[in-house]
Amino acid sequence: MSFDTPAENAAFAAKFGFRYPLLCDTDRRIGVAYGAADGLDAASARRIGVVVGPDGRIRTWEGKVDARSWPQEVLGRL
């Protein structure tokens, strides 16, 4: 999820060959709620990792992750 617009995320996804849409948080409310930003005026989000269980509860929250390795790390834990 990023603070970028849908058009910016679509261009980013196309550039890197993602075959799925990226989630947008243009009003930054989700980022603030999950601790990725300190306020609604934040220029960008911190790279955090969150795993949400099927019941909607947060199972894991990491305050700093490497976006390249985090997905594999999480899959390895599951």
C-alpha positions in Angstrom: 0.0 0.0 0.0 1.3 3.5 -0.8 0.2 7.1 -0.6 0.5 7.3 -4.4 -2.5 7.8 -6.7 -4.1 4.9 -8.5 -2.5 6.1 -11.8 0.9 6.3 -10.2 0.6 2.8 -8.7 -0.6 1.4 -12.1 2.4 2.9 -13.8 4.7 1.5 -11.1 3.1 -1.9 -11.4 3.4 -1.9 -15.2 7.1 -0.8 -15.0 8.0 -3.7 -12.7 5.7 -6.3 -14.3 3.3 -6.8 -11.3 0.3 -8.7 -12.4 -1.9 -7.4 -9.6 -3.2 -3.9 -8.6 -1.4 -2.0 -5.8 -3.5 -0.6 -3.0 -3.7 3.2 -2.6 -4.0 5.2 0.6 -4.1 8.7 -0.8 -5.7 10.2 2.3 -3.1 8.4 4.5 -5.6 7.2 7.1 -4.6 3.6 6.8 -0.9 4.5 7.0 -1.5 6.5 10.2 -3.7 3.7 11.7 -1.1 1.1 11.1 1.9 3.2 12.2 3.4 3.7 8.8 3.1 7.5 9.1 3.0 9.9 12.0 0.3 12.1 10.5 -2.0 12.8 7.6 0.5 15.3 6.2 3.3 12.7 5.9 5.1 12.9 2.5 5.7 9.1 2.4 5.0 6.0 4.4 7.7 4.0 6.3 8.2 0.5 5.1 6.5 -1.6 7.7 5.2 -5.1 7.5 1.8 -6.2 8.8 0.3 -9.7 8.7 -3.5 -9.7 9.3 -5.1 -13.0 10.2 -8.4 -14.3 8.8 -10.2 -12.9 11.8 -9.0 -9.4 10.9 -6.6 -9.2 13.9 -3.0 -8.2 13.4 -0.7 -11.2 13.9 2.6 -9.6 13.2 3.7 -6.0 13.0 7.3 -5.1 12.0 8.4 -1.5 12.3 10.9 -1.7 9.5 11.1 -4.2 6.7 13.0 -4.7 3.4 10.3 -4.7 0.7 12.3 -7.1 -1.4 12.7 -9.8 1.2 9.6 -9.3 3.5 7.1 -11.3 1.4 9.4 -14.4 1.3 10.1 -14.0 5.0 6.4 -14.0 5.8 5.6 -16.9 3.6 8.5 -18.9 5.3 6.9 -18.2 8.7 3.5 -19.4 7.6 
